[in-house]
Amino acid sequence: MSISTQQHLPFPATDVFDWFSRPGAFERLAPPWQPVHILSEAASLRDGEAVLRMPLGLRWVARHRPEGFRAGERFEDRPAAAGPRSWPLSLLPWEHIHEVMDDGAGGCVVSDRVTTPIPVVALRDMFDYRHRQLDDDLRAHARARRAGWESRTIAVTGASGLVGTALSAFLSTGGHRVLRLVRRQATRPDEIEWDPHQPDPRTLEGVEAVVHLAGEGIAGRFTHEHVRRVRESRVEPTRALARAAERAGVSTFVCASAIGFYGADRGDELLAEDATSPSAPRELLAGIVREWEAAAANAGGQMRVVNVRTGLVQSAAGGGLALIRRLGTLGLAGPLGPGTQWQSWISADDLVEVYHRALWDESLVGPVNAVAPHPVRQRDYARTLASVLHRPGVFPTPAWGPEIIFGSDGARELVLASQRVDDAALRARAHEFRFTDLESALRHTLGRARPTPGNP
């Protein structure tokens, strides 16, 4: 059985083929809802191997075939055996031919042809996802190039996390050099060892921008110890890294932040970047975020600093949605608590683009709300998720449920928080979101998007 898809793109064939050949391409095209983890990408489309970890401890080794490679035009892969864990899947009939053809009008046609006994229906969502990702990523890089931003060296902390993995792959496929700052001994050419408490400015020589994502996970039971770890992992390491970056001559410092800055419950108030942060002692997260942002902003010098205040990230690969999705599949993801609380969300790919814009748009300085244009009530979120999953979403979870897991403060500031956040800074710059409505964002990341005409 042969499955073929085609996608027309308004970009030169050479540019698109280059995108496929760079590190991170496989990561950007891997559907987040699939239970697959990329262990390594192919070093070459001519004869490299990509290794994926599959369920049950199996490995999928995709080996590129030199005889099927034509520079700038074509590459192909087949499963291969590389150890006992890959042997069962190497027997699966599978041949994937990728072609990028000039359309004669400045654009190109990307085609995929897979020969396999796997039913078409099992592959349709994957190809639809790949097409959207490729198109959207190329358009985002084209916007940055029009602003004169290309071929930069960018250091990233937290590069192995949910956001860091996606952002690093996005930047490297766009032709940028990404250096991962790691706290252990560096083992790869693209890694730099750093001490969060005493970073050495010399390690950042030649780096033009730093993206700081590292820190203790905020989600958890808000015990005194947990809150201490969250604060200590963010405030002083951020201050030290920002100062080291400034001394090294880095021009742009983009630091993660959170909409927790605005407090646990601001009612129906629309919160733009100039809204105040509550200082009440009980507002633990707001206090941490204020200190966190101040640590980055106080670096001094001429370095441009951007604080990305992130909303609820929607990704099937991790975060809150990964858990809620499992409950939703069982029909148990009904409204949380009263259901009236505001949820300001953003798709994972839109968050990547906000970081991207923070890097190339020099008019962005200080706080930027990384949220989609339309926040929703929690009950509407639950209803939308249930609809996408084709499951009931009517069974509510009382407020005491999250309190058992997160404690009263954790539940109030995380699960039951209500923040109606405005994307004012991005809207003022006519920023283009991939997903402005929640249903489309959920369908994309959960593999439930409506098929694009022309796909299998």
Secondary structure, DSSP 8 states (H G I E B T S, - for coil): -EEEEEEEESS-HHHHHHHHHSTTHHHHHS-TTSS-EEEE--S-TTT-EEEEE-GGG-EEEEEE-GGG-BTTTEEEEEEE--STTTHHHHTS--EEEEEEEE-SSS-EEEEEEEE-SS-THHHHHHHHHHHHHHHHHHHHHHHHHHTT--S-EEEEESTTSHHHHHHHHHHHHTT-EEEEEESS---STTEEE--SSS--GGGGTT--EEEE-----S-S---HHHHHHHHHHHHHHHHHHHHHHHHTT-SEEEEEEEGGGG-SEEEEEEE-TT------TT-HHHHHHHHHHHHHHTT-TT-EEEEEEE-EEE-TTSHHHHHHHHHHHTT----BTTS-SEE-EEEHHHHHHHHHHHHH-TT--EEEEE--S--EEHHHHHHHHHHHHTS-----B-THHHHHHHHHHHIIIIIT-EEEE--HHHHHTT---S--SHHHHHHHHHT-----TT--
